[in-house]
Amino acid sequence: MQLSIAEDWSGVVTIKVIPVIADDHLNTAKFVRSLRPKDFDEVSRYLVQSAKGYGLELSNVIQVDLEAPINSAPPSIPQAGNSRLDLIIWSLRLRWWAWNNQLSDHQDYHIRLFMLYQSPASGVSLSHSTGLRNGLIGLINARALRPNKRFHNVVLVHELLHIFGATDKYDIATGRPIYPQGYVLPNAKPYWPQPHAEIMGRARQISADSFEVAERLSQTRLSELTASEIGWLK
């Protein structure tokens, strides 16, 4: 998919979800091999339903496919504070890794979302997920736990929207949604509680001092600002 197609939504957007067995735990491999396409069906439903709110019909545009799992882990995402040169080198290494793990029917219009599954028994803290517009690649860190699958789809859509051009709308240091861009209803009186989390804000503000991270897509909405960023509003 050329990026212009994503911007004007005039062609089929094919999203390839590629599970990665990212550690050596047997339960991770077992979990990954138990994944089915229906586990990701809500991703396309969410995007299609959200688009309808902005007058777009995407039911024949969005296509989400689950691919066979792979065992090759990508280069580690740089930590905060790394230099711009480090980020450039990492981006190039990531694109080389993705090219080496390309699909047998790979075409340049595929968006590739690599789901990096690790066992909770590994004790490793999951690093930040990321979506790269250049290269149309997403890395989503995930726990190999069935109860977490719906939360993983929240992260997947969040990173996918980055690839389409959406920006983060939460404070990276605290996780708090930023006012007003991280609110679904920024003009509501009172401001709190917000009824839903903005998908790029990740959480809904409950009161002046507290917020709640969305655990499933049904707890989120896609705001006008995000819709504008990804080309749904002109």
N, C-alpha and C positions, 0 to 999 in steps of 0.2 A: 504494500500500500504506500503510495506516495503521500507525503504529509499533507499536500493540498486536498486530498480526498477526505482525510480526517477533518480538515478544517471546514469543508463545505458539505460534508456528509452526503456526497452524491454517488458513492460506490459502496460495495460491500466491505465492511470492516471485519476482517478475520483475525480473531484473537486465539492464539495457541497457548494453552496452559500446559506447562511442562513440569511435572513433579521431579524434584531432585532428591535422591537419598543422600542427605548431607552429613551423615555420620555412620559409624560402624555398628550401631545397635540393631539387633535382629528385629525388635519391635517396630523400628522406624521403617525398615524395608517391608515388613508385613503390612503396616498401616498404608504406606504409599501404594502398594499393589492392590489394596482394597478400594482405592478411590474409583469412583464411577462418574461418567459425564453428568449425571443428575446432581452431583454434589456442587456443580458450578452453574446449574440452570438458572439460579436466582440472579446471577450476574447479568445475563442478557435481559431477563425480565425487568430487573431494576432499571437498566439503561433505557429500555424501550418505554417503560411506564414513565420515567422521569422526562424523557423527550416529548411525550405526548402533552405534558404540561406546558411545553413551549411551542406547540403546534407542529411538531415533527413526528413523522411516522417512520420508525426505524425497525419494525418487526422483520423486514426483509433485508436489513442492512447489517445488523449486529449478528455475528456468528462466533460462538465460543466453542472451541474444540479441545478436548482433553487428549493429550498425547501420551505415548509410552514413557515411563520413568527413565531417568538416566542416573548414573552414579558419580559423574564428574562435578565437583564443586567449583564455583566461580571464584575469582580473586576476591579477597575480603574487601568489604566496603571501607573506605578510609574513615578514620575517626575525625571528630570535630577538631578543627585547628590545623589540619593538614594544609600544606601549601597548595596553591593553584596548580603548580607543576605536578604535584603528587596526584591531584584529582584528574588531570589530563592523562597522565600515565595509566592510572587505574582505569579510566574510561576506555582507553585504547586496548588495554589488556582484557577488559570485560568483553568488548566487541569481538576481539580475536577468539576468546573462549566461546562466546555464543556462536560465532561462525563455525568453529570446530565441532559444535554440538547442534548444528543446524539440522532441520528435519529433512527426511529423504525427498519430500515434495516441496522443499523450501522455495518460496518466491519472495520478492522484496516487499510485497504488500502485507505479509504476515507480521502481526505484533506478537512478540514472544514474551510471555510472563513465566518466569522460572520460579516455582514454589519450592523453597529450600526447607525441607522437613528435617527436624532434629528431635530426638527423644527427650522428654522431660527428665529422664534419668541421667542425661549427659551433664546436667548442672551448668551448662553454658548459657550465659545471658544472650538472648537474641539481639543481634545488632539491628540498626535502623533499616527498614525496607526502602527501596528507591525505584523510581521510574525515570528512564532517560528518553527524552524526546528524540535526540540524535541517536539513531540506531534502533528506535522502537523496541526497547528492551526494558523489562521490569524484573526486579528481584524482590520476592516477598518471603520474609523469614517466617517460619511457622513451626508450631509444635505438632508432633505426631500424636494428636489426641482427637478423638471423634467429637467431644463436646466443643472443641475450638473451631470446628470447620466453618461455622457461620460467621464468627469473628474474622477468620482468615479472608472470607469473601469481602468484608468491609475494607480490609487492608488492600486486597487485590483491586477493587474498584478505585480506591483512593490513588494507588500508584498508576493504574491505567489512565485515570483522568490527568495525572501529571504528564503522561506521554502525549495526551491530546492538547496540553497547554495550560491546564489548571494550576493554580498556585496554592501553597499551603496557607491555611487560615487559622493557625493555632500557634501559640508560643512554644517553640521547641524546648525551651528550658523547663517549662512548667506543665505543658500539655493543655493549658487553658485555651479555649477558643478566643480569638481576638475580636473585640468589638470595633466596628459593626460587621466586618466582612465574614467573620466566623459564626454569625448568627443567621438562622433561617428567617426569623422575623425581627430584624434589627429595630423596627419602628414600633414594636409592640409596647403597650403600657399596661402593666409594668413590664420591664425587660425580662424578668424571670418569674416563673421558670419557662425556658424555651421549650416548645413542644417536641422538637426533634433536634438532633445534631446535624449541622451542615457537613456534608460528606468530606470536604477538604478541611473542616475545622475539627473533625473527629469526635467532638464531645458536645453535649448540650449544657448550657449554663443553668444550674438549678437555683442558685441564689448568688448574692454578691461574692460569697466566699467559697462556693462549691460548684463542681461540675461533674458530669457523668459521661464516661467514654462509651460510645456506641458499641454494642456487642453483636449487633446484627444489622443488616441493611434496612430492615423495616423501621429501625430507630433513627434513620437518617433521611435527609432530603438534599436535593441539589439546588442551590440558590441561583438567583438571577445572575449574580456576579460570576459564579462558576460557569453557568450556561453561556454567558457572554464570552468567557475566556476560551471555551472549547468550540465556539462557532455555532451554538444553538440559538443565540440571539445576535442580531446585527445592529 
